[in-house]
Every structure is written in C-alpha cells, then in structure tokens.
Amino acid sequence: MASFFGLKIGSFQPIFFLGLVLAYHVVILVEGGRDIASRLSEEEDLELETQLSILNKSPIKTIHAYWGDIYDCIEFHKQPAFDHPLLKNRTITTPKRDEIASTRPHKTSVMSQIEGCPKGTVPIRRTTKEDLMRAKYLSSSSNSPGDEYFAGITVQTEGERYFGASGSANVWNPKVISYQSSGAEISLIAGPIEHANVIRFGWTVDPELYGDNVTRSYTYWTSDSGYTTGCYNTLCPGFVQVHPTYTPFLHFNKTSVIGGEQIQLLSSIQMDPENGHWWLTMDNTTKVGYWPKDLFTQFQLGAEYVYWGGRVRSGKDGIAPEMASGEKLDDFPNHVGYYAALNYTNEVEGDWIPVQKGPISFDCKGYYDASWKYSEDHVLMYGGPGGPCA
C-alpha cells in the first residue's frame, strides 16, 4: 500500500485518489481545549481573538438551538464570507425572493431547522475559541493522527467536464472514538494535484470537528489542495449563506435503522449558468447558499471528476471506525450505506444525466467494500465495520 503525505492509499485510481488525498490532507488534530490552550503563545491567543472578532459579527438576533449551537442572525452583506480578500471588492446583491425556497418547515424533514432569521439576515453559527483552537491544526498534514479511507464511485471521463452532481444518501450514526470520523459525501474536484479545487458536502460524525458524536451535515472547500486555503463550514470566510433557516451544518433528528426506516439526505452542487457560483441545494428546492466562483481558479471550465461515497479517518492507533451502518455488504441497501439517484451534468445548462455505472473503488479490503446494485435507481452500496487498516 502506497502512502502520500501520511495518508495510506488503497485501491482507488491513482489520478483520482491522489488528488482526493491532497484535497483531504486538511485533517483536524484535537488534544482537548485545555491542552491546546496551554500551548498557545500570547501572540497565538491574540490571533485567535482577532479571528473571532472577524467571524462573529454583531447580530440582529441570536438563536440558541436546542442541540446546543448558537446562531447569530447577521445582515446578509455583513456575513463572514464577504471578508475573504477575493470577495471584498465585488458587488454584493441580496438574493432574490425566487432564489430561496419556502422557509416553512418541511413536514418530512429529518434535519433540524433553526428558528427563522429576520428578513435581510442569515444564520451564522457562532464560532468559539475552542473551534478555532482545533481548526488551528487543520493546515498541516503532519499533524494528522490517522489515515483516510474511502469506498465509493467516481465519474471521470477524459476531456469531459462536470457542472453539477446530485444524489440521495442514507444517513447513519456510526460509532467513532477520539480522533476518528466517519461520513459520506459528494465531491467535485478539478485542477492539478498541487492546486486542486475541491467542493464537497455530506454528513459526518466527527468529534474533532463538532465536539460531539452527533450526525451532522458539513461543507468543505479549498482552492489549492488544502495547502493555504479552504476550511470546513464557516470556520473561515468563503461559503455564502442564503437560506434563513437551513445552514449547511445542521444535526439530524434521527438516523437510519438497519433493515428499517432509512433517513435520506438529498442534495446537489451545481454551477449557476448566470454567474458561475456553485450552489448547494437540499431536497431539490431548498437553496442553502453558494461557493463564489471567485474562490476558485480551476472550476471555471467545470469539475474534472465527481465522487460519491463514504470517507473515514482512523485514530492514532491505526484502527479505522465503522463506515455507514458498520455492517458488511449484502443484497439489501437498507442494511448498509448507499447513494441512490446519482446524477451529474456535463453542460453548464445541461440536463441531469443518471449515473449508469462507474468505477467502484474501496480501501482497506476486508473492512470496507463498495458495490453497484443495478436496480431502478442504480444504487451505490458501501460500508463496513472498520478495523486495523494500517
């Protein structure tokens, strides 16, 4: 098994996975808030305070979510995204009414919505010093306590570009311990290995990111393989929040049951043909927000490949956690992780194209697996119990 930047590579295609590794080499190292704080110099502590003052704006309204997070309703044009150097000088236009779906709660929604923000404002999760102390270690792969492992499907055709991807994933609450994480995602990637542009959205259980073992959604972006740019959610300027009640990082009221009810997350990432921004949409109609085209240098011509599937991070001991339900694959999608109704578009204003098949790849054979189930929805199945993949 080869190793790149401390992350072990399994059976994935070399071009795809190396780019993925570089994009994913941003991994959090958490040593506990107090332990990290004790190692901060006065200069570093001051830097954190400065960052907090930039990220946490004066709110019009503050919302205390029942799951513990605090959200501040910030005027749309004052949200942290527009503090990014590449966005400061551009004209900011408040989204039109028809760019935002109805704010009424979805009766069948399994994602928590926060109380609506006043008109003209958007909800921004309040960042704490502990959040930033953990994120401080995101920028160095040498800090990574473990390795990354994947199981999923890739769409990549030489000379073809992709301007959107969508899919419906069932959502689980895999068991993870300290330093581990486990989730599923849609990823779009473009550019050379050293400067890959990456956008991804999915669900995860990651104590080092969120401080708990609750299943939540999350976003990530970078414009240079994670070397100097990009981050999760709103831990740095970038993602533009639009919807007044849905944010890209909310917790799930419930998760899937093996052989029982399947909780699904339907989402898409697609380039806007008018302005080139990349929109995150949930449930087909709920436009949550977008990644401005200004952040990226490689996405103007579209993504070079798309990935759907699972991703986990092992702990310090090299033991990788459960992926999805933690069960080994069988003939039943509702026993394991799956992505159904996979679609992509290879034209700026093109129709969605169903994924009929694609290269199935997985790491850590014997502990993870992936397969393509030919059914009406052409379902990707993935998952496994995890184990000593090193």
FILUMSE-87384 format. One record per residue (C-alpha): residue number from 0; chain; x, y, z. Coordinates in steps of 0.001 Angstrom, whole numbers, always signed. Layout:
N
r zaza = NUM	kevex = A	east = X	north = Y	up = Z
...
//
This chain:
390
r zaza = 0	kevex = A	east = +0	north = +0	up = +0
r zaza = 1	kevex = A	east = +1453	north = +3349	up = -1061
r zaza = 2	kevex = A	east = +1491	north = +6375	up = +1157
r zaza = 3	kevex = A	east = +1120	north = +10022	up = +259
r zaza = 4	kevex = A	east = +1505	north = +12760	up = +2872
r zaza = 5	kevex = A	east = +949	north = +10237	up = +5640
r zaza = 6	kevex = A	east = -2369	north = +9048	up = +4214
r zaza = 7	kevex = A	east = -2489	north = +5456	up = +3033
r zaza = 8	kevex = A	east = -3819	north = +4730	up = -422
r zaza = 9	kevex = A	east = -5732	north = +1583	up = -1218
r zaza = 10	kevex = A	east = -7380	north = +512	up = -4448
r zaza = 11	kevex = A	east = -8514	north = +3891	up = -5754
r zaza = 12	kevex = A	east = -7477	north = +5115	up = -9188
r zaza = 13	kevex = A	east = -4129	north = +6919	up = -8865
r zaza = 14	kevex = A	east = -5169	north = +10197	up = -10522
r zaza = 15	kevex = A	east = -8454	north = +10432	up = -8668
r zaza = 16	kevex = A	east = -7232	north = +9388	up = -5283
r zaza = 17	kevex = A	east = -4017	north = +11364	up = -5183
r zaza = 18	kevex = A	east = -5980	north = +14488	up = -5949
r zaza = 19	kevex = A	east = -8501	north = +13463	up = -3317
r zaza = 20	kevex = A	east = -5781	north = +12890	up = -735
r zaza = 21	kevex = A	east = -4268	north = +16299	up = -1307
r zaza = 22	kevex = A	east = -7674	north = +17858	up = -1052
r zaza = 23	kevex = A	east = -8351	north = +15911	up = +2120
r zaza = 24	kevex = A	east = -4991	north = +16303	up = +3808
r zaza = 25	kevex = A	east = -6622	north = +19002	up = +5911
r zaza = 26	kevex = A	east = -7349	north = +16901	up = +8986
r zaza = 27	kevex = A	east = -8114	north = +18094	up = +12478
r zaza = 28	kevex = A	east = -5926	north = +17211	up = +15411
r zaza = 29	kevex = A	east = -7625	north = +17677	up = +18743
r zaza = 30	kevex = A	east = -5827	north = +17371	up = +22010
r zaza = 31	kevex = A	east = -8580	north = +18820	up = +24153
r zaza = 32	kevex = A	east = -9341	north = +22509	up = +24532
r zaza = 33	kevex = A	east = -7331	north = +22963	up = +27717
r zaza = 34	kevex = A	east = -4305	north = +21075	up = +26448
r zaza = 35	kevex = A	east = -4150	north = +23091	up = +23238
r zaza = 36	kevex = A	east = -4836	north = +26329	up = +25065
r zaza = 37	kevex = A	east = -1930	north = +25671	up = +27414
r zaza = 38	kevex = A	east = +392	north = +25543	up = +24404
r zaza = 39	kevex = A	east = -783	north = +28785	up = +22827
r zaza = 40	kevex = A	east = +1604	north = +31697	up = +22976
r zaza = 41	kevex = A	east = +348	north = +35171	up = +23785
r zaza = 42	kevex = A	east = +675	north = +36042	up = +20098
r zaza = 43	kevex = A	east = -1305	north = +32981	up = +19008
r zaza = 44	kevex = A	east = -4017	north = +33701	up = +21567
r zaza = 45	kevex = A	east = -4297	north = +37273	up = +20299
r zaza = 46	kevex = A	east = -4541	north = +35969	up = +16739
r zaza = 47	kevex = A	east = -7441	north = +33717	up = +17737
r zaza = 48	kevex = A	east = -9234	north = +36613	up = +19382
r zaza = 49	kevex = A	east = -8785	north = +38663	up = +16199
r zaza = 50	kevex = A	east = -10201	north = +35846	up = +14089
r zaza = 51	kevex = A	east = -13173	north = +35510	up = +16423
r zaza = 52	kevex = A	east = -13922	north = +39209	up = +16109
r zaza = 53	kevex = A	east = -13954	north = +38839	up = +12312
r zaza = 54	kevex = A	east = -16093	north = +35696	up = +12219
r zaza = 55	kevex = A	east = -18561	north = +36640	up = +14950
r zaza = 56	kevex = A	east = -20424	north = +39737	up = +13799
r zaza = 57	kevex = A	east = -22819	north = +41829	up = +15856
r zaza = 58	kevex = A	east = -26130	north = +40004	up = +15498
r zaza = 59	kevex = A	east = -29572	north = +41374	up = +14800
r zaza = 60	kevex = A	east = -30921	north = +38359	up = +16646
r zaza = 61	kevex = A	east = -29367	north = +35379	up = +18468
r zaza = 62	kevex = A	east = -30845	north = +31876	up = +18321
r zaza = 63	kevex = A	east = -29995	north = +29140	up = +20837
r zaza = 64	kevex = A	east = -30656	north = +25845	up = +19067
r zaza = 65	kevex = A	east = -31939	north = +23015	up = +21264
r zaza = 66	kevex = A	east = -28969	north = +20830	up = +20222
r zaza = 67	kevex = A	east = -26528	north = +23301	up = +21777
r zaza = 68	kevex = A	east = -25290	north = +25502	up = +18927
r zaza = 69	kevex = A	east = -25701	north = +29254	up = +18895
r zaza = 70	kevex = A	east = -26636	north = +31014	up = +15658
r zaza = 71	kevex = A	east = -26397	north = +34741	up = +15070
r zaza = 72	kevex = A	east = -28656	north = +36430	up = +12530
r zaza = 73	kevex = A	east = -26270	north = +38628	up = +10552
r zaza = 74	kevex = A	east = -27152	north = +41109	up = +7832
r zaza = 75	kevex = A	east = -26649	north = +39296	up = +4535
r zaza = 76	kevex = A	east = -23914	north = +41594	up = +3203
r zaza = 77	kevex = A	east = -22045	north = +41561	up = +6527
r zaza = 78	kevex = A	east = -21677	north = +37776	up = +6874
r zaza = 79	kevex = A	east = -18102	north = +36432	up = +7244
r zaza = 80	kevex = A	east = -17938	north = +35111	up = +3670
r zaza = 81	kevex = A	east = -17532	north = +38609	up = +2303
r zaza = 82	kevex = A	east = -14455	north = +39233	up = +4445
r zaza = 83	kevex = A	east = -12500	north = +36994	up = +2097
r zaza = 84	kevex = A	east = -9929	north = +39139	up = +222
r zaza = 85	kevex = A	east = -11230	north = +37904	up = -3138
r zaza = 86	kevex = A	east = -14807	north = +38876	up = -2275
r zaza = 87	kevex = A	east = -14332	north = +42241	up = -597
r zaza = 88	kevex = A	east = -14418	north = +44327	up = -3760
r zaza = 89	kevex = A	east = -17225	north = +42594	up = -5573
r zaza = 90	kevex = A	east = -20756	north = +43913	up = -5712
r zaza = 91	kevex = A	east = -22955	north = +42160	up = -3187
r zaza = 92	kevex = A	east = -26543	north = +41639	up = -4223
r zaza = 93	kevex = A	east = -29118	north = +40354	up = -1777
r zaza = 94	kevex = A	east = -30652	north = +37148	up = -3208
r zaza = 95	kevex = A	east = -33968	north = +37486	up = -4982
r zaza = 96	kevex = A	east = -37044	north = +36016	up = -3375
r zaza = 97	kevex = A	east = -37276	north = +33284	up = -6016
r zaza = 98	kevex = A	east = -33711	north = +32173	up = -5247
r zaza = 99	kevex = A	east = -34807	north = +30958	up = -1839
r zaza = 100	kevex = A	east = -37321	north = +28173	up = -1334
r zaza = 101	kevex = A	east = -40162	north = +28415	up = +1132
r zaza = 102	kevex = A	east = -38948	north = +28871	up = +4696
r zaza = 103	kevex = A	east = -41802	north = +26859	up = +6144
r zaza = 104	kevex = A	east = -40548	north = +23671	up = +7839
r zaza = 105	kevex = A	east = -40716	north = +20520	up = +5713
r zaza = 106	kevex = A	east = -43063	north = +18061	up = +7374
r zaza = 107	kevex = A	east = -40854	north = +15146	up = +6397
r zaza = 108	kevex = A	east = -37553	north = +16849	up = +7119
r zaza = 109	kevex = A	east = -35144	north = +14956	up = +9353
r zaza = 110	kevex = A	east = -32651	north = +17792	up = +9526
r zaza = 111	kevex = A	east = -33036	north = +20299	up = +12291
r zaza = 112	kevex = A	east = -34030	north = +23764	up = +11225
r zaza = 113	kevex = A	east = -33257	north = +26768	up = +13327
r zaza = 114	kevex = A	east = -35762	north = +29441	up = +14126
r zaza = 115	kevex = A	east = -36027	north = +31786	up = +11158
r zaza = 116	kevex = A	east = -33863	north = +34898	up = +10991
r zaza = 117	kevex = A	east = -35430	north = +38303	up = +10268
r zaza = 118	kevex = A	east = -35725	north = +39408	up = +6648
r zaza = 119	kevex = A	east = -32405	north = +40537	up = +5211
r zaza = 120	kevex = A	east = -30355	north = +38455	up = +7673
r zaza = 121	kevex = A	east = -28921	north = +34936	up = +7595
r zaza = 122	kevex = A	east = -27992	north = +32454	up = +10357
r zaza = 123	kevex = A	east = -24271	north = +32054	up = +11032
r zaza = 124	kevex = A	east = -23120	north = +29507	up = +13612
r zaza = 125	kevex = A	east = -21204	north = +31318	up = +16341
r zaza = 126	kevex = A	east = -17560	north = +30271	up = +16369
r zaza = 127	kevex = A	east = -15877	north = +29642	up = +19721
r zaza = 128	kevex = A	east = -12220	north = +29831	up = +20625
r zaza = 129	kevex = A	east = -12289	north = +26051	up = +21056
r zaza = 130	kevex = A	east = -13450	north = +25729	up = +17435
r zaza = 131	kevex = A	east = -10515	north = +27807	up = +16263
r zaza = 132	kevex = A	east = -8030	north = +26040	up = +18535
r zaza = 133	kevex = A	east = -8984	north = +22763	up = +16894
r zaza = 134	kevex = A	east = -9001	north = +24276	up = +13414
r zaza = 135	kevex = A	east = -5522	north = +25684	up = +14037
r zaza = 136	kevex = A	east = -4151	north = +22245	up = +13242
r zaza = 137	kevex = A	east = -6096	north = +21832	up = +10006
r zaza = 138	kevex = A	east = -3366	north = +23215	up = +7769
r zaza = 139	kevex = A	east = -665	north = +20617	up = +8351
r zaza = 140	kevex = A	east = -863	north = +17011	up = +7217
r zaza = 141	kevex = A	east = +1988	north = +16183	up = +9602
r zaza = 142	kevex = A	east = -479	north = +16710	up = +12447
r zaza = 143	kevex = A	east = -2844	north = +14073	up = +11149
r zaza = 144	kevex = A	east = -3471	north = +11498	up = +13879
r zaza = 145	kevex = A	east = -4717	north = +8894	up = +11407
r zaza = 146	kevex = A	east = -5321	north = +7929	up = +7798
r zaza = 147	kevex = A	east = -8148	north = +8438	up = +5313
r zaza = 148	kevex = A	east = -10060	north = +5549	up = +3714
r zaza = 149	kevex = A	east = -12750	north = +5650	up = +1030
r zaza = 150	kevex = A	east = -15406	north = +3417	up = -529
r zaza = 151	kevex = A	east = -17456	north = +4751	up = -3406
r zaza = 152	kevex = A	east = -17830	north = +5541	up = -7079
r zaza = 153	kevex = A	east = -16108	north = +8023	up = -9384
r zaza = 154	kevex = A	east = -17300	north = +9574	up = -12631
r zaza = 155	kevex = A	east = -14345	north = +10716	up = -14725
r zaza = 156	kevex = A	east = -14021	north = +10777	up = -18499
r zaza = 157	kevex = A	east = -11009	north = +12273	up = -20234
r zaza = 158	kevex = A	east = -11889	north = +15580	up = -21851
r zaza = 159	kevex = A	east = -15280	north = +15797	up = -20137
r zaza = 160	kevex = A	east = -16176	north = +18411	up = -17542
r zaza = 161	kevex = A	east = -18881	north = +18344	up = -14895
r zaza = 162	kevex = A	east = -21010	north = +21275	up = -13787
r zaza = 163	kevex = A	east = -23096	north = +19610	up = -11150
r zaza = 164	kevex = A	east = -23712	north = +16434	up = -9167
r zaza = 165	kevex = A	east = -26574	north = +15170	up = -7045
r zaza = 166	kevex = A	east = -27570	north = +12122	up = -5047
r zaza = 167	kevex = A	east = -29607	north = +10807	up = -2144
r zaza = 168	kevex = A	east = -27606	north = +9254	up = +711
r zaza = 169	kevex = A	east = -28978	north = +7367	up = +3668
r zaza = 170	kevex = A	east = -27735	north = +8840	up = +6929
r zaza = 171	kevex = A	east = -26211	north = +6856	up = +9798
r zaza = 172	kevex = A	east = -24662	north = +7397	up = +13186
r zaza = 173	kevex = A	east = -21522	north = +5224	up = +13014
r zaza = 174	kevex = A	east = -19597	north = +4639	up = +16224
r zaza = 175	kevex = A	east = -16395	north = +6651	up = +16395
r zaza = 176	kevex = A	east = -13924	north = +7335	up = +19160
r zaza = 177	kevex = A	east = -11346	north = +10057	up = +19713
r zaza = 178	kevex = A	east = -9564	north = +11213	up = +16535
r zaza = 179	kevex = A	east = -11821	north = +9107	up = +14296
r zaza = 180	kevex = A	east = -14510	north = +10343	up = +11921
r zaza = 181	kevex = A	east = -16953	north = +8671	up = +9564
r zaza = 182	kevex = A	east = -19346	north = +10006	up = +6953
r zaza = 183	kevex = A	east = -20442	north = +10214	up = +3331
r zaza = 184	kevex = A	east = -20152	north = +12919	up = +683
r zaza = 185	kevex = A	east = -20493	north = +14256	up = -2831
r zaza = 186	kevex = A	east = -17210	north = +15798	up = -4020
r zaza = 187	kevex = A	east = -16326	north = +17789	up = -7124
r zaza = 188	kevex = A	east = -12630	north = +18193	up = -7939
r zaza = 189	kevex = A	east = -10623	north = +19981	up = -10649
r zaza = 190	kevex = A	east = -7072	north = +21063	up = -11324
r zaza = 191	kevex = A	east = -3548	north = +19731	up = -10913
r zaza = 192	kevex = A	east = -2632	north = +17735	up = -7846
r zaza = 193	kevex = A	east = -706	north = +20605	up = -6251
r zaza = 194	kevex = A	east = -3520	north = +23141	up = -6671
r zaza = 195	kevex = A	east = -6741	north = +21155	up = -6780
r zaza = 196	kevex = A	east = -10061	north = +22932	up = -6374
r zaza = 197	kevex = A	east = -12468	north = +20938	up = -4203
r zaza = 198	kevex = A	east = -16067	north = +21342	up = -3091
r zaza = 199	kevex = A	east = -17799	north = +18730	up = -1006
r zaza = 200	kevex = A	east = -20971	north = +18297	up = +1011
r zaza = 201	kevex = A	east = -22254	north = +15417	up = +3086
r zaza = 202	kevex = A	east = -22911	north = +14096	up = +6552
r zaza = 203	kevex = A	east = -20386	north = +13096	up = +9195
r zaza = 204	kevex = A	east = -19807	north = +12045	up = +12786
r zaza = 205	kevex = A	east = -16659	north = +13897	up = +13783
r zaza = 206	kevex = A	east = -15970	north = +14775	up = +17443
r zaza = 207	kevex = A	east = -12876	north = +16711	up = +16385
r zaza = 208	kevex = A	east = -14921	north = +18961	up = +14126
r zaza = 209	kevex = A	east = -18113	north = +19376	up = +16130
r zaza = 210	kevex = A	east = -17158	north = +18337	up = +19638
r zaza = 211	kevex = A	east = -19767	north = +15581	up = +19899
r zaza = 212	kevex = A	east = -20832	north = +12254	up = +18378
r zaza = 213	kevex = A	east = -23967	north = +13573	up = +16732
r zaza = 214	kevex = A	east = -24516	north = +13079	up = +12994
r zaza = 215	kevex = A	east = -24371	north = +16416	up = +11193
r zaza = 216	kevex = A	east = -24085	north = +17734	up = +7684
r zaza = 217	kevex = A	east = -20985	north = +19675	up = +6681
r zaza = 218	kevex = A	east = -19271	north = +21529	up = +3835
r zaza = 219	kevex = A	east = -15648	north = +21836	up = +2802
r zaza = 220	kevex = A	east = -13798	north = +23770	up = +99
r zaza = 221	kevex = A	east = -10239	north = +24539	up = -976
r zaza = 222	kevex = A	east = -8622	north = +26143	up = -3998
r zaza = 223	kevex = A	east = -5126	north = +24671	up = -3595
r zaza = 224	kevex = A	east = -5442	north = +21131	up = -2246
r zaza = 225	kevex = A	east = -5730	north = +22466	up = +1277
r zaza = 226	kevex = A	east = -2216	north = +23927	up = +1455
r zaza = 227	kevex = A	east = -3148	north = +27528	up = +2255
r zaza = 228	kevex = A	east = -6874	north = +27903	up = +1516
r zaza = 229	kevex = A	east = -10182	north = +26399	up = +2440
r zaza = 230	kevex = A	east = -11914	north = +25091	up = +5501
r zaza = 231	kevex = A	east = -14990	north = +23430	up = +6920
r zaza = 232	kevex = A	east = -18308	north = +25250	up = +7152
r zaza = 233	kevex = A	east = -17840	north = +28884	up = +8207
r zaza = 234	kevex = A	east = -14607	north = +28491	up = +10169
r zaza = 235	kevex = A	east = -13168	north = +30906	up = +7621
r zaza = 236	kevex = A	east = -14695	north = +33276	up = +5012
r zaza = 237	kevex = A	east = -15905	north = +31536	up = +1862
r zaza = 238	kevex = A	east = -19336	north = +29905	up = +1806
r zaza = 239	kevex = A	east = -22175	north = +32413	up = +1364
r zaza = 240	kevex = A	east = -25221	north = +31613	up = +3488
r zaza = 241	kevex = A	east = -28559	north = +32433	up = +1859
r zaza = 242	kevex = A	east = -31368	north = +30421	up = +3450
r zaza = 243	kevex = A	east = -32864	north = +31853	up = +6682
r zaza = 244	kevex = A	east = -33407	north = +28520	up = +8470
r zaza = 245	kevex = A	east = -31236	north = +25860	up = +6814
r zaza = 246	kevex = A	east = -27470	north = +26036	up = +7100
r zaza = 247	kevex = A	east = -25027	north = +23515	up = +5581
r zaza = 248	kevex = A	east = -24083	north = +22184	up = +9007
r zaza = 249	kevex = A	east = -27145	north = +21075	up = +10945
r zaza = 250	kevex = A	east = -27717	north = +18000	up = +13052
r zaza = 251	kevex = A	east = -30125	north = +15174	up = +12225
r zaza = 252	kevex = A	east = -33151	north = +14481	up = +14384
r zaza = 253	kevex = A	east = -32760	north = +10768	up = +13704
r zaza = 254	kevex = A	east = -30673	north = +8399	up = +11575
r zaza = 255	kevex = A	east = -31257	north = +5218	up = +9583
r zaza = 256	kevex = A	east = -32089	north = +1859	up = +11154
r zaza = 257	kevex = A	east = -30644	north = -1400	up = +9788
r zaza = 258	kevex = A	east = -33432	north = -3063	up = +7817
r zaza = 259	kevex = A	east = -35842	north = -340	up = +8905
r zaza = 260	kevex = A	east = -36540	north = +3313	up = +8214
r zaza = 261	kevex = A	east = -33939	north = +4985	up = +6030
r zaza = 262	kevex = A	east = -33212	north = +8640	up = +6689
r zaza = 263	kevex = A	east = -32068	north = +10263	up = +3461
r zaza = 264	kevex = A	east = -30137	north = +13391	up = +2595
r zaza = 265	kevex = A	east = -30918	north = +14558	up = -940
r zaza = 266	kevex = A	east = -28521	north = +17233	up = -2136
r zaza = 267	kevex = A	east = -26884	north = +18725	up = -5188
r zaza = 268	kevex = A	east = -23972	north = +21008	up = -6008
r zaza = 269	kevex = A	east = -24351	north = +22849	up = -9305
r zaza = 270	kevex = A	east = -22803	north = +25780	up = -11150
r zaza = 271	kevex = A	east = -25097	north = +28738	up = -11744
r zaza = 272	kevex = A	east = -25037	north = +29419	up = -15514
r zaza = 273	kevex = A	east = -25539	north = +33160	up = -14970
r zaza = 274	kevex = A	east = -22743	north = +33970	up = -12542
r zaza = 275	kevex = A	east = -20583	north = +30850	up = -12209
r zaza = 276	kevex = A	east = -21191	north = +30382	up = -8475
r zaza = 277	kevex = A	east = -21629	north = +26845	up = -7111
r zaza = 278	kevex = A	east = -24951	north = +26388	up = -5321
r zaza = 279	kevex = A	east = -25740	north = +23899	up = -2571
r zaza = 280	kevex = A	east = -29347	north = +22719	up = -2792
r zaza = 281	kevex = A	east = -31192	north = +20313	up = -487
r zaza = 282	kevex = A	east = -34413	north = +18410	up = -1181
r zaza = 283	kevex = A	east = -34338	north = +19599	up = -4814
r zaza = 284	kevex = A	east = -35692	north = +23057	up = -3993
r zaza = 285	kevex = A	east = -34012	north = +24435	up = -855
r zaza = 286	kevex = A	east = -31119	north = +26652	up = -1916
r zaza = 287	kevex = A	east = -28949	north = +26874	up = +1179
r zaza = 288	kevex = A	east = -26099	north = +29021	up = -163
r zaza = 289	kevex = A	east = -23194	north = +29038	up = -2566
r zaza = 290	kevex = A	east = -19439	north = +28984	up = -3009
r zaza = 291	kevex = A	east = -18471	north = +32092	up = -5040
r zaza = 292	kevex = A	east = -16627	north = +31442	up = -8294
r zaza = 293	kevex = A	east = -14010	north = +33978	up = -7102
r zaza = 294	kevex = A	east = -12641	north = +31383	up = -4660
r zaza = 295	kevex = A	east = -11569	north = +29004	up = -7406
r zaza = 296	kevex = A	east = -9119	north = +29008	up = -10293
r zaza = 297	kevex = A	east = -9902	north = +25600	up = -11810
r zaza = 298	kevex = A	east = -13687	north = +25362	up = -11731
r zaza = 299	kevex = A	east = -14421	north = +27894	up = -14490
r zaza = 300	kevex = A	east = -14441	north = +25047	up = -17005
r zaza = 301	kevex = A	east = -16154	north = +22686	up = -14609
r zaza = 302	kevex = A	east = -15015	north = +19823	up = -12381
r zaza = 303	kevex = A	east = -12792	north = +17080	up = -13788
r zaza = 304	kevex = A	east = -14368	north = +14316	up = -11735
r zaza = 305	kevex = A	east = -17084	north = +13612	up = -9208
r zaza = 306	kevex = A	east = -17077	north = +11242	up = -6237
r zaza = 307	kevex = A	east = -19956	north = +9769	up = -4225
r zaza = 308	kevex = A	east = -19390	north = +7531	up = -1224
r zaza = 309	kevex = A	east = -18008	north = +7049	up = +2247
r zaza = 310	kevex = A	east = -14937	north = +8520	up = +3903
r zaza = 311	kevex = A	east = -13472	north = +7685	up = +7313
r zaza = 312	kevex = A	east = -10442	north = +8702	up = +9354
r zaza = 313	kevex = A	east = -8637	north = +6270	up = +11631
r zaza = 314	kevex = A	east = -7444	north = +7071	up = +15116
r zaza = 315	kevex = A	east = -3924	north = +7309	up = +16494
r zaza = 316	kevex = A	east = -3855	north = +3541	up = +16915
r zaza = 317	kevex = A	east = -4492	north = +2984	up = +13208
r zaza = 318	kevex = A	east = -7929	north = +1491	up = +13822
r zaza = 319	kevex = A	east = -10497	north = +2800	up = +11341
r zaza = 320	kevex = A	east = -14111	north = +3233	up = +12508
r zaza = 321	kevex = A	east = -17409	north = +1948	up = +11198
r zaza = 322	kevex = A	east = -18469	north = +3238	up = +7805
r zaza = 323	kevex = A	east = -22201	north = +3943	up = +7466
r zaza = 324	kevex = A	east = -24111	north = +1257	up = +9423
r zaza = 325	kevex = A	east = -20945	north = -681	up = +10228
r zaza = 326	kevex = A	east = -22395	north = -3796	up = +8561
r zaza = 327	kevex = A	east = -20731	north = -5727	up = +5755
r zaza = 328	kevex = A	east = -22393	north = -5513	up = +2357
r zaza = 329	kevex = A	east = -25153	north = -7947	up = +1413
r zaza = 330	kevex = A	east = -28030	north = -7773	up = -1086
r zaza = 331	kevex = A	east = -30013	north = -5192	up = +853
r zaza = 332	kevex = A	east = -29236	north = -1455	up = +521
r zaza = 333	kevex = A	east = -31102	north = -687	up = +3745
r zaza = 334	kevex = A	east = -28527	north = -2691	up = +5703
r zaza = 335	kevex = A	east = -25553	north = -521	up = +4721
r zaza = 336	kevex = A	east = -24647	north = +2889	up = +3377
r zaza = 337	kevex = A	east = -25974	north = +3855	up = -27
r zaza = 338	kevex = A	east = -26195	north = +6672	up = -2540
r zaza = 339	kevex = A	east = -29225	north = +6454	up = -4830
r zaza = 340	kevex = A	east = -30394	north = +8528	up = -7801
r zaza = 341	kevex = A	east = -26861	north = +9599	up = -8689
r zaza = 342	kevex = A	east = -26852	north = +12288	up = -11381
r zaza = 343	kevex = A	east = -24415	north = +14685	up = -12976
r zaza = 344	kevex = A	east = -24474	north = +17312	up = -15706
r zaza = 345	kevex = A	east = -21673	north = +17813	up = -18208
r zaza = 346	kevex = A	east = -23015	north = +21069	up = -19621
r zaza = 347	kevex = A	east = -23435	north = +24459	up = -17963
r zaza = 348	kevex = A	east = -27176	north = +24436	up = -18594
r zaza = 349	kevex = A	east = -27468	north = +20744	up = -19369
r zaza = 350	kevex = A	east = -29957	north = +18184	up = -18161
r zaza = 351	kevex = A	east = -29163	north = +15795	up = -15331
r zaza = 352	kevex = A	east = -27628	north = +12536	up = -16563
r zaza = 353	kevex = A	east = -28227	north = +9410	up = -14445
r zaza = 354	kevex = A	east = -25083	north = +7516	up = -13453
r zaza = 355	kevex = A	east = -25499	north = +4109	up = -15052
r zaza = 356	kevex = A	east = -22230	north = +2686	up = -13831
r zaza = 357	kevex = A	east = -18769	north = +3766	up = -12814
r zaza = 358	kevex = A	east = -15524	north = +2538	up = -11312
r zaza = 359	kevex = A	east = -16193	north = +1180	up = -7846
r zaza = 360	kevex = A	east = -13228	north = +1599	up = -5520
r zaza = 361	kevex = A	east = -12592	north = +938	up = -1864
r zaza = 362	kevex = A	east = -9744	north = +923	up = +631
r zaza = 363	kevex = A	east = -8868	north = -1479	up = +3417
r zaza = 364	kevex = A	east = -10184	north = -4686	up = +1840
r zaza = 365	kevex = A	east = -11886	north = -6918	up = +4333
r zaza = 366	kevex = A	east = -13033	north = -3990	up = +6433
r zaza = 367	kevex = A	east = -14728	north = -1834	up = +3767
r zaza = 368	kevex = A	east = -16417	north = -2629	up = +500
r zaza = 369	kevex = A	east = -18485	north = -998	up = -2257
r zaza = 370	kevex = A	east = -20729	north = -2390	up = -4978
r zaza = 371	kevex = A	east = -23060	north = -1186	up = -7679
r zaza = 372	kevex = A	east = -26601	north = -2562	up = -7377
r zaza = 373	kevex = A	east = -28437	north = -2425	up = -10684
r zaza = 374	kevex = A	east = -31962	north = -1505	up = -9823
r zaza = 375	kevex = A	east = -34371	north = +1171	up = -10890
r zaza = 376	kevex = A	east = -32268	north = +3801	up = -9109
r zaza = 377	kevex = A	east = -28815	north = +2306	up = -9792
r zaza = 378	kevex = A	east = -27743	north = +2284	up = -6167
r zaza = 379	kevex = A	east = -24180	north = +2567	up = -4882
r zaza = 380	kevex = A	east = -23778	north = +438	up = -1759
r zaza = 381	kevex = A	east = -20815	north = +930	up = +571
r zaza = 382	kevex = A	east = -19693	north = +471	up = +4155
r zaza = 383	kevex = A	east = -18092	north = -1920	up = +6595
r zaza = 384	kevex = A	east = -17137	north = -2494	up = +10223
r zaza = 385	kevex = A	east = -13710	north = -895	up = +10070
r zaza = 386	kevex = A	east = -10602	north = -2248	up = +11714
r zaza = 387	kevex = A	east = -6792	north = -2164	up = +11655
r zaza = 388	kevex = A	east = -6351	north = -918	up = +8083
r zaza = 389	kevex = A	east = -2714	north = +92	up = +8560
//
